[in-house]
């Protein structure tokens, strides 16, 4: 009886506490995104910005705390650890460690490390979307949308950082965003990257567009087929039977 009661209490705590922690994770991720975007657009180097490093440190520590709470409340702790090992690693404050020990790393690498904690937030968004979705198709589609938008936004920021100082065709962020959208849709644009990182970003965006955009076709085809089947079933059922089903 005591074991059953303990499990019941743990289950209630999971339902009450985890949604609150997930919302806080999303709020922290939004704060990091806003900070990164602001620094990028005003050309402030995060490498020399100790305030950003402090903010990211505390947010990463909170992400670790959130994972720890989920592990404590999980009924299958070893399974939870294996499933979330990647997210434990991405929530480590790598930038703080690098600067504390004065490790040598490229500027591109450091810029990418700014976005590593966002992986945890993207996972939480996918979980919340899955809970709200009616079926696994909608849940998967939502996950693809999250990946698509997040990748597009972060790569457009990085493209701006790399190309803005040397490419006359990238005078502001909106041109970088336009280039990223055109590359992802494989339409192409009149902006040509001149840096190795910019060229690599163009390849990644095109490849992601070719891989992910067919998912839209599959999703809408599935949705249309379900609507058609539902409509045919409704019309095939006599009105008397439909009334009986509704009232019974």
Phi and psi restraints in degrees (value plus and minus 20) as a CYANA .aco file:
   2 UNK   PHI     -85.4   -45.4
   2 UNK   PSI     -58.0   -18.0
   3 UNK   PHI     -85.8   -45.8
   3 UNK   PSI     -63.5   -23.5
   4 UNK   PHI     -82.4   -42.4
   4 UNK   PSI     -60.9   -20.9
   5 UNK   PHI     -85.1   -45.1
   5 UNK   PSI     -60.1   -20.1
   6 UNK   PHI     -83.7   -43.7
   6 UNK   PSI     -62.7   -22.7
   7 UNK   PHI     -83.5   -43.5
   7 UNK   PSI     -59.8   -19.8
   8 UNK   PHI     -84.3   -44.3
   8 UNK   PSI     -63.0   -23.0
   9 UNK   PHI     -84.4   -44.4
   9 UNK   PSI     -61.8   -21.8
  10 UNK   PHI     -82.4   -42.4
  10 UNK   PSI     -60.7   -20.7
  11 UNK   PHI     -83.3   -43.3
  11 UNK   PSI     -62.0   -22.0
  12 UNK   PHI     -84.4   -44.4
  12 UNK   PSI     -59.4   -19.4
  13 UNK   PHI     -84.9   -44.9
  13 UNK   PSI     -58.4   -18.4
  14 UNK   PHI     -80.7   -40.7
  14 UNK   PSI     -65.4   -25.4
  15 UNK   PHI     -88.1   -48.1
  15 UNK   PSI     -48.9    -8.9
  16 UNK   PHI    -108.7   -68.7
  16 UNK   PSI     -61.9   -21.9
  17 UNK   PHI    -107.1   -67.1
  17 UNK   PSI     -62.2   -22.2
  18 UNK   PHI     -82.2   -42.2
  18 UNK   PSI     -62.2   -22.2
  19 UNK   PHI     -79.4   -39.4
  19 UNK   PSI     -56.4   -16.4
  20 UNK   PHI     -85.9   -45.9
  20 UNK   PSI     -63.9   -23.9
  21 UNK   PHI     -83.7   -43.7
  21 UNK   PSI     -58.8   -18.8
  22 UNK   PHI     -83.5   -43.5
  22 UNK   PSI     -61.9   -21.9
  23 UNK   PHI     -83.7   -43.7
  23 UNK   PSI     -58.7   -18.7
  24 UNK   PHI     -87.1   -47.1
  24 UNK   PSI     -56.5   -16.5
  25 UNK   PHI     -81.4   -41.4
  25 UNK   PSI     -64.3   -24.3
  26 UNK   PHI     -83.4   -43.4
  26 UNK   PSI     -60.1   -20.1
  27 UNK   PHI     -83.4   -43.4
  27 UNK   PSI     -62.1   -22.1
  28 UNK   PHI     -84.7   -44.7
  28 UNK   PSI     -59.4   -19.4
  29 UNK   PHI     -84.6   -44.6
  29 UNK   PSI     -60.7   -20.7
  30 UNK   PHI     -82.1   -42.1
  30 UNK   PSI     -59.9   -19.9
  31 UNK   PHI     -82.5   -42.5
  31 UNK   PSI     -62.3   -22.3
  32 UNK   PHI     -84.8   -44.8
  32 UNK   PSI     -62.7   -22.7
  33 UNK   PHI     -81.0   -41.0
  33 UNK   PSI     -63.8   -23.8
  34 UNK   PHI     -82.7   -42.7
  34 UNK   PSI     -61.6   -21.6
  35 UNK   PHI     -84.4   -44.4
  35 UNK   PSI     -66.2   -26.2
  36 UNK   PHI     -82.4   -42.4
  36 UNK   PSI     -64.8   -24.8
  37 UNK   PHI     -82.8   -42.8
  37 UNK   PSI     -65.3   -25.3
  38 UNK   PHI     -81.8   -41.8
  38 UNK   PSI     -67.6   -27.6
  39 UNK   PHI     -80.9   -40.9
  39 UNK   PSI     -60.7   -20.7
  40 UNK   PHI     -85.2   -45.2
  40 UNK   PSI     -65.7   -25.7
  41 UNK   PHI     -92.0   -52.0
  41 UNK   PSI     -45.0    -5.0
  42 UNK   PHI    -121.6   -81.6
  42 UNK   PSI      -9.0    31.0
  43 UNK   PHI      40.4    80.4
  43 UNK   PSI      18.7    58.7
  44 UNK   PHI    -113.5   -73.5
  44 UNK   PSI     107.4   147.4
  45 UNK   PHI     -96.9   -56.9
  45 UNK   PSI      99.7   139.7
  46 UNK   PHI     -86.8   -46.8
  46 UNK   PSI     -42.3    -2.3
  47 UNK   PHI     -83.4   -43.4
  47 UNK   PSI     -55.1   -15.1
  48 UNK   PHI    -122.1   -82.1
  48 UNK   PSI      -6.9    33.1
  49 UNK   PHI    -124.9   -84.9
  49 UNK   PSI      73.9   113.9
  50 UNK   PHI     -86.1   -46.1
  50 UNK   PSI     -46.1    -6.1
  51 UNK   PHI     -85.4   -45.4
  51 UNK   PSI     -61.2   -21.2
  52 UNK   PHI     -83.3   -43.3
  52 UNK   PSI     -61.8   -21.8
  53 UNK   PHI     -80.5   -40.5
  53 UNK   PSI     -58.4   -18.4
  54 UNK   PHI     -87.9   -47.9
  54 UNK   PSI     -62.5   -22.5
  55 UNK   PHI     -83.1   -43.1
  55 UNK   PSI     -65.5   -25.5
  56 UNK   PHI     -85.2   -45.2
  56 UNK   PSI     -56.2   -16.2
  57 UNK   PHI     -78.7   -38.7
  57 UNK   PSI     -70.2   -30.2
  58 UNK   PHI     -87.4   -47.4
  58 UNK   PSI     -56.2   -16.2
  59 UNK   PHI     -89.1   -49.1
  59 UNK   PSI     -59.8   -19.8
  60 UNK   PHI     -83.2   -43.2
  60 UNK   PSI     -60.0   -20.0
  61 UNK   PHI     -83.6   -43.6
  61 UNK   PSI     -57.5   -17.5
  62 UNK   PHI     -87.2   -47.2
  62 UNK   PSI     -59.9   -19.9
  63 UNK   PHI     -79.9   -39.9
  63 UNK   PSI     -61.2   -21.2
  64 UNK   PHI     -84.6   -44.6
  64 UNK   PSI     -59.6   -19.6
  65 UNK   PHI     -83.0   -43.0
  65 UNK   PSI     -61.0   -21.0
  66 UNK   PHI     -83.1   -43.1
  66 UNK   PSI     -61.7   -21.7
  67 UNK   PHI     -85.2   -45.2
  67 UNK   PSI     -59.3   -19.3
  68 UNK   PHI     -81.5   -41.5
  68 UNK   PSI     -63.1   -23.1
  69 UNK   PHI     -84.6   -44.6
  69 UNK   PSI     -60.8   -20.8
  70 UNK   PHI     -82.5   -42.5
  70 UNK   PSI     -59.0   -19.0
  71 UNK   PHI     -85.5   -45.5
  71 UNK   PSI     -62.3   -22.3
  72 UNK   PHI     -82.1   -42.1
  72 UNK   PSI     -59.5   -19.5
  73 UNK   PHI    -107.0   -67.0
  73 UNK   PSI     -26.0    14.0
  74 UNK   PHI     -97.3   -57.3
  74 UNK   PSI     113.8   153.8
  75 UNK   PHI     -93.9   -53.9
  75 UNK   PSI     -41.1    -1.1
  76 UNK   PHI    -139.5   -99.5
  76 UNK   PSI      61.8   101.8
  77 UNK   PHI     -87.0   -47.0
  77 UNK   PSI     -61.4   -21.4
  78 UNK   PHI     -86.7   -46.7
  78 UNK   PSI     -61.4   -21.4
  79 UNK   PHI     -83.1   -43.1
  79 UNK   PSI     -60.8   -20.8
  80 UNK   PHI     -83.0   -43.0
  80 UNK   PSI     -61.9   -21.9
  81 UNK   PHI     -82.6   -42.6
  81 UNK   PSI     -64.7   -24.7
  82 UNK   PHI     -84.7   -44.7
  82 UNK   PSI     -59.4   -19.4
  83 UNK   PHI     -90.1   -50.1
  83 UNK   PSI     -49.0    -9.0
  84 UNK   PHI    -130.6   -90.6
  84 UNK   PSI      -6.2    33.8
  85 UNK   PHI     -79.2   -39.2
  85 UNK   PSI     -59.9   -19.9
  86 UNK   PHI     -82.8   -42.8
  86 UNK   PSI     -60.9   -20.9
  87 UNK   PHI     -93.5   -53.5
  87 UNK   PSI     -47.3    -7.3
  88 UNK   PHI     -84.5   -44.5
  88 UNK   PSI     -59.9   -19.9
  89 UNK   PHI     -89.9   -49.9
  89 UNK   PSI     -60.8   -20.8
  90 UNK   PHI     -92.7   -52.7
  90 UNK   PSI     -36.8     3.2
  91 UNK   PHI    -110.1   -70.1
  91 UNK   PSI     -15.7    24.3
  92 UNK   PHI     -94.1   -54.1
  92 UNK   PSI     113.3   153.3
  93 UNK   PHI     -95.9   -55.9
  93 UNK   PSI      57.9    97.9
  94 UNK   PHI     -82.5   -42.5
  94 UNK   PSI     -59.0   -19.0
  95 UNK   PHI     -82.0   -42.0
  95 UNK   PSI     -61.6   -21.6
  96 UNK   PHI     -83.4   -43.4
  96 UNK   PSI     -62.1   -22.1
  97 UNK   PHI     -84.1   -44.1
  97 UNK   PSI     -63.8   -23.8
  98 UNK   PHI     -81.0   -41.0
  98 UNK   PSI     -64.3   -24.3
  99 UNK   PHI     -95.0   -55.0
  99 UNK   PSI     -51.2   -11.2
 100 UNK   PHI     -86.7   -46.7
 100 UNK   PSI     -60.2   -20.2
 101 UNK   PHI    -117.5   -77.5
 101 UNK   PSI     -13.6    26.4
 102 UNK   PHI      34.7    74.7
 102 UNK   PSI      26.6    66.6
 103 UNK   PHI     -99.8   -59.8
 103 UNK   PSI     129.0   169.0
 104 UNK   PHI    -112.1   -72.1
 104 UNK   PSI     103.1   143.1
 105 UNK   PHI    -168.7  -128.7
 105 UNK   PSI     129.8   169.8
 106 UNK   PHI     -89.3   -49.3
 106 UNK   PSI     137.8   177.8
 107 UNK   PHI     -83.7   -43.7
 107 UNK   PSI     -55.8   -15.8
 108 UNK   PHI     -84.1   -44.1
 108 UNK   PSI     -60.9   -20.9
 109 UNK   PHI     -83.5   -43.5
 109 UNK   PSI     -62.2   -22.2
 110 UNK   PHI     -85.5   -45.5
 110 UNK   PSI     -57.2   -17.2
 111 UNK   PHI     -85.5   -45.5
 111 UNK   PSI     -60.7   -20.7
 112 UNK   PHI     -83.9   -43.9
 112 UNK   PSI     -56.7   -16.7
 113 UNK   PHI     -85.0   -45.0
 113 UNK   PSI     -41.1    -1.1
 114 UNK   PHI     -83.6   -43.6
 114 UNK   PSI     -50.6   -10.6
 115 UNK   PHI    -114.9   -74.9
 115 UNK   PSI     -26.1    13.9
 116 UNK   PHI     -77.6   -37.6
 116 UNK   PSI     -64.4   -24.4
 117 UNK   PHI     -82.0   -42.0
 117 UNK   PSI     -38.4     1.6
 118 UNK   PHI     -87.0   -47.0
 118 UNK   PSI     -40.9    -0.9
 119 UNK   PHI     -80.7   -40.7
 119 UNK   PSI     -59.4   -19.4
 120 UNK   PHI     -83.4   -43.4
 120 UNK   PSI     -62.9   -22.9
 121 UNK   PHI     -84.8   -44.8
 121 UNK   PSI     -59.9   -19.9
 122 UNK   PHI     -82.8   -42.8
 122 UNK   PSI     -57.8   -17.8
 123 UNK   PHI     -85.2   -45.2
 123 UNK   PSI     -61.5   -21.5
 124 UNK   PHI     -84.2   -44.2
 124 UNK   PSI     -60.9   -20.9
 125 UNK   PHI     -80.6   -40.6
 125 UNK   PSI     -62.4   -22.4
 126 UNK   PHI     -83.1   -43.1
 126 UNK   PSI     -59.6   -19.6
 127 UNK   PHI     -82.8   -42.8
 127 UNK   PSI     -67.8   -27.8
 128 UNK   PHI     -84.2   -44.2
 128 UNK   PSI     -58.2   -18.2
 129 UNK   PHI     -84.7   -44.7
 129 UNK   PSI     -60.7   -20.7
 130 UNK   PHI     -83.2   -43.2
 130 UNK   PSI     -57.4   -17.4
 131 UNK   PHI     -86.0   -46.0
 131 UNK   PSI     -58.8   -18.8
 132 UNK   PHI    -100.8   -60.8
 132 UNK   PSI     -39.9     0.1
 133 UNK   PHI     -95.1   -55.1
 133 UNK   PSI     131.3   171.3
 134 UNK   PHI    -104.1   -64.1
 134 UNK   PSI     -45.0    -5.0
 135 UNK   PHI    -169.5  -129.5
 135 UNK   PSI     151.5   191.5
 136 UNK   PHI     -90.4   -50.4
 136 UNK   PSI     -45.5    -5.5
 137 UNK   PHI     -85.4   -45.4
 137 UNK   PSI     -66.9   -26.9
 138 UNK   PHI     -84.3   -44.3
 138 UNK   PSI     -58.3   -18.3
 139 UNK   PHI     -83.2   -43.2
 139 UNK   PSI     -64.8   -24.8
 140 UNK   PHI     -85.7   -45.7
 140 UNK   PSI     -60.3   -20.3
 141 UNK   PHI     -82.3   -42.3
 141 UNK   PSI     -62.8   -22.8
 142 UNK   PHI     -81.7   -41.7
 142 UNK   PSI     -59.6   -19.6
 143 UNK   PHI     -82.5   -42.5
 143 UNK   PSI     -60.7   -20.7
 144 UNK   PHI     -84.2   -44.2
 144 UNK   PSI     -60.3   -20.3
 145 UNK   PHI     -82.0   -42.0
 145 UNK   PSI     -62.7   -22.7
 146 UNK   PHI     -81.4   -41.4
 146 UNK   PSI     -66.7   -26.7
 147 UNK   PHI     -81.9   -41.9
 147 UNK   PSI     -62.3   -22.3
 148 UNK   PHI     -82.4   -42.4
 148 UNK   PSI     -70.5   -30.5
 149 UNK   PHI     -87.6   -47.6
 149 UNK   PSI     -63.3   -23.3
 150 UNK   PHI     -83.1   -43.1
 150 UNK   PSI     -65.5   -25.5
 151 UNK   PHI     -84.1   -44.1
 151 UNK   PSI     -63.2   -23.2
 152 UNK   PHI     -79.4   -39.4
 152 UNK   PSI     -65.2   -25.2
 153 UNK   PHI     -87.7   -47.7
 153 UNK   PSI     -68.8   -28.8
 154 UNK   PHI     -87.3   -47.3
 154 UNK   PSI     -60.1   -20.1
 155 UNK   PHI     -89.8   -49.8
 155 UNK   PSI     -52.9   -12.9
 156 UNK   PHI     -86.3   -46.3
 156 UNK   PSI     -57.0   -17.0
 157 UNK   PHI     -85.3   -45.3
 157 UNK   PSI     -64.3   -24.3
 158 UNK   PHI     -87.4   -47.4
 158 UNK   PSI     -57.0   -17.0
 159 UNK   PHI     -82.2   -42.2
 159 UNK   PSI     -60.1   -20.1
 160 UNK   PHI     -84.3   -44.3
 160 UNK   PSI     -63.4   -23.4
 161 UNK   PHI     -80.7   -40.7
 161 UNK   PSI     -61.6   -21.6
 162 UNK   PHI     -98.4   -58.4
 162 UNK   PSI     -59.4   -19.4
 163 UNK   PHI    -112.2   -72.2
 163 UNK   PSI     -47.0    -7.0
 164 UNK   PHI     -76.5   -36.5
 164 UNK   PSI     -62.5   -22.5
 165 UNK   PHI     -91.0   -51.0
 165 UNK   PSI     -43.7    -3.7
 166 UNK   PHI    -141.9  -101.9
 166 UNK   PSI     -33.2     6.8
 167 UNK   PHI    -127.2   -87.2
 167 UNK   PSI      93.8   133.8
 168 UNK   PHI     -86.6   -46.6
 168 UNK   PSI     -36.5     3.5
 169 UNK   PHI    -104.2   -64.2
 169 UNK   PSI     -26.2    13.8
 170 UNK   PHI    -138.7   -98.7
 170 UNK   PSI      58.0    98.0
 171 UNK   PHI    -108.7   -68.7
 171 UNK   PSI     -38.5     1.5
 172 UNK   PHI    -168.3  -128.3
 172 UNK   PSI     153.7   193.7
 173 UNK   PHI     -86.8   -46.8
 173 UNK   PSI     -53.4   -13.4
 174 UNK   PHI     -83.7   -43.7
 174 UNK   PSI     -52.2   -12.2
 175 UNK   PHI     -88.1   -48.1
 175 UNK   PSI     -56.6   -16.6
 176 UNK   PHI     -85.0   -45.0
 176 UNK   PSI     -61.9   -21.9
 177 UNK   PHI     -85.0   -45.0
 177 UNK   PSI     -60.9   -20.9
 178 UNK   PHI     -81.1   -41.1
 178 UNK   PSI     -65.3   -25.3
 179 UNK   PHI     -79.4   -39.4
 179 UNK   PSI     -63.8   -23.8
 180 UNK   PHI     -84.2   -44.2
 180 UNK   PSI     -62.2   -22.2
 181 UNK   PHI     -84.4   -44.4
 181 UNK   PSI     -64.1   -24.1
 182 UNK   PHI     -85.0   -45.0
 182 UNK   PSI     -56.8   -16.8
 183 UNK   PHI     -88.5   -48.5
 183 UNK   PSI     -62.0   -22.0
 184 UNK   PHI     -87.3   -47.3
 184 UNK   PSI     -53.9   -13.9
 185 UNK   PHI    -104.8   -64.8
 185 UNK   PSI     -19.1    20.9
 186 UNK   PHI      38.8    78.8
 186 UNK   PSI       5.7    45.7
 187 UNK   PHI    -103.7   -63.7
 187 UNK   PSI     -48.5    -8.5
 188 UNK   PHI      63.0   103.0
 188 UNK   PSI     141.4   181.4
 189 UNK   PHI    -168.1  -128.1
 189 UNK   PSI     153.8   193.8
 190 UNK   PHI    -106.0   -66.0
 190 UNK   PSI     -13.6    26.4
 191 UNK   PHI    -115.2   -75.2
 191 UNK   PSI     104.1   144.1
 192 UNK   PHI    -132.1   -92.1
 192 UNK   PSI     102.4   142.4
 193 UNK   PHI     -86.4   -46.4
 193 UNK   PSI     125.9   165.9
 194 UNK   PHI    -136.2   -96.2
 194 UNK   PSI     -34.8     5.2
 195 UNK   PHI    -118.3   -78.3
 195 UNK   PSI     133.4   173.4
 196 UNK   PHI     -78.1   -38.1
 196 UNK   PSI     -60.2   -20.2
 197 UNK   PHI     -85.6   -45.6
 197 UNK   PSI     -61.4   -21.4
 198 UNK   PHI     -81.8   -41.8
 198 UNK   PSI     -60.3   -20.3
 199 UNK   PHI     -86.1   -46.1
 199 UNK   PSI     -60.2   -20.2
 200 UNK   PHI     -84.3   -44.3
 200 UNK   PSI     -59.6   -19.6
 201 UNK   PHI     -82.5   -42.5
 201 UNK   PSI     -60.4   -20.4
 202 UNK   PHI     -80.3   -40.3
 202 UNK   PSI     -61.2   -21.2
 203 UNK   PHI     -85.7   -45.7
 203 UNK   PSI     -63.5   -23.5
 204 UNK   PHI     -82.4   -42.4
 204 UNK   PSI     -64.0   -24.0
 205 UNK   PHI     -82.8   -42.8
 205 UNK   PSI     -64.0   -24.0
 206 UNK   PHI     -83.9   -43.9
 206 UNK   PSI     -63.8   -23.8
 207 UNK   PHI     -84.1   -44.1
 207 UNK   PSI     -61.2   -21.2
 208 UNK   PHI     -85.5   -45.5
 208 UNK   PSI     -60.0   -20.0
 209 UNK   PHI     -81.4   -41.4
 209 UNK   PSI     -62.9   -22.9
 210 UNK   PHI     -85.3   -45.3
 210 UNK   PSI     -52.3   -12.3
 211 UNK   PHI    -102.3   -62.3
 211 UNK   PSI     -63.0   -23.0
 212 UNK   PHI    -110.4   -70.4
 212 UNK   PSI     -52.7   -12.7
 213 UNK   PHI     -84.3   -44.3
 213 UNK   PSI     -52.8   -12.8
 214 UNK   PHI     -78.2   -38.2
 214 UNK   PSI     -41.9    -1.9
 215 UNK   PHI     -81.6   -41.6
 215 UNK   PSI     -54.6   -14.6
 216 UNK   PHI     -79.4   -39.4
 216 UNK   PSI     -65.0   -25.0
 217 UNK   PHI     -81.6   -41.6
 217 UNK   PSI     -64.8   -24.8
 218 UNK   PHI     -82.4   -42.4
 218 UNK   PSI     -63.8   -23.8
 219 UNK   PHI     -84.1   -44.1
 219 UNK   PSI     -68.9   -28.9
 220 UNK   PHI     -89.6   -49.6
 220 UNK   PSI     -52.5   -12.5
 221 UNK   PHI     -84.3   -44.3
 221 UNK   PSI     -62.9   -22.9
 222 UNK   PHI     -83.8   -43.8
 222 UNK   PSI     -64.0   -24.0
 223 UNK   PHI     -83.3   -43.3
 223 UNK   PSI     -61.4   -21.4
 224 UNK   PHI     -84.9   -44.9
 224 UNK   PSI     -61.5   -21.5
 225 UNK   PHI     -83.4   -43.4
 225 UNK   PSI     -61.5   -21.5
 226 UNK   PHI     -84.9   -44.9
 226 UNK   PSI     -61.1   -21.1
 227 UNK   PHI     -83.5   -43.5
 227 UNK   PSI     -61.1   -21.1
 228 UNK   PHI     -85.4   -45.4
 228 UNK   PSI     -63.6   -23.6
 229 UNK   PHI     -83.9   -43.9
 229 UNK   PSI     -62.8   -22.8
 230 UNK   PHI     -82.6   -42.6
 230 UNK   PSI     -61.0   -21.0
 231 UNK   PHI     -86.8   -46.8
 231 UNK   PSI     -62.5   -22.5
 232 UNK   PHI     -84.5   -44.5
 232 UNK   PSI     -59.6   -19.6
 233 UNK   PHI     -84.9   -44.9
 233 UNK   PSI     -60.7   -20.7
 234 UNK   PHI     -85.7   -45.7
 234 UNK   PSI     -61.2   -21.2
 235 UNK   PHI     -93.5   -53.5
 235 UNK   PSI     -47.6    -7.6
 236 UNK   PHI     -97.8   -57.8
 236 UNK   PSI     -39.9     0.1
 237 UNK   PHI    -104.9   -64.9
 237 UNK   PSI     104.5   144.5
 238 UNK   PHI     -78.4   -38.4
 238 UNK   PSI     131.3   171.3
 239 UNK   PHI     -79.1   -39.1
 239 UNK   PSI     -57.2   -17.2
 240 UNK   PHI     -84.4   -44.4
 240 UNK   PSI     -62.3   -22.3
 241 UNK   PHI     -86.4   -46.4
 241 UNK   PSI     -58.6   -18.6
 242 UNK   PHI     -82.9   -42.9
 242 UNK   PSI     -58.7   -18.7
 243 UNK   PHI     -86.0   -46.0
 243 UNK   PSI     -59.5   -19.5
 244 UNK   PHI     -85.4   -45.4
 244 UNK   PSI     -62.2   -22.2
 245 UNK   PHI     -82.9   -42.9
 245 UNK   PSI     -62.7   -22.7
 246 UNK   PHI     -86.0   -46.0
 246 UNK   PSI     -59.0   -19.0
 247 UNK   PHI    -106.7   -66.7
 247 UNK   PSI     -40.4    -0.4
